[in-house]
Amino acid sequence: MAELFLKQGHSARAVWTYRKYVEHHPEDAQATARLAAIEEQLGLRPGGVMSFREHLQRIVDSTPGALASTLMGFDGIAIDTYQVGNPDLDVATLLIEYSAATQQVRKGADLVPQAGSVVTVEIAAEHLIAMMRPVTDEVFLGVILEPSAVTGKARYLMRLAGPQLAKELL
């Protein structure tokens, strides 16, 4: 999968995929060597720089009522996720479905240029709130919150993290 991401020009996803694989399979010398070669080619510190998890964790840990944060492609492939609280909450499936709605909202905004581009999409359900913020044309930052959460804080932290995540995505 990582090599496919590279061929498609998604180097950040490729590095992240290799890092996760090597983390779970440290005995695979070929994968470890390939990861090192890609990181060197991209000018990244081995295992460092692209710490998406730190951004995601900061959002969740700093927002009262936050349950999870994820960096995900609009294609539904999660790059990284940080989750606390309810382990039965399927964040990936929820945001895959909601990302389709976000894409439709973005397309609608394109039809009315006076409105400008979509900054945040918020979906409030009975038991949770999902906020999605495009980071690039292909990737969004999603946060799942309890209904009583401090949504303004989440929105603010997402706004701060967005440009940093975009930069780290290369």
HELIX and SHEET records of a PDB file:
HELIX    1   1 ALA A    2  LYS A    7  1                                   6    
HELIX    2   2 SER A   11  HIS A   24  1                                  14    
HELIX    3   3 ALA A   29  LEU A   42  1                                  14    
HELIX    4   4 PHE A   52  SER A   62  1                                  11    
HELIX    5   5 VAL A   91  LEU A  111  1                                  21    
HELIX    6   6 PRO A  113  ALA A  115  5                                   3    
HELIX    7   7 THR A  151  GLU A  168  1                                  18    
SHEET    1   A 5 ALA A  78  GLN A  83  0                                        
SHEET    2   A 5 ALA A  66  GLY A  73 -1                                        
SHEET    3   A 5 VAL A 139  LEU A 145 -1                                        
SHEET    4   A 5 ILE A 129  PRO A 134 -1                                        
SHEET    5   A 5 VAL A 121  ALA A 124 -1                                        
END                                                                             
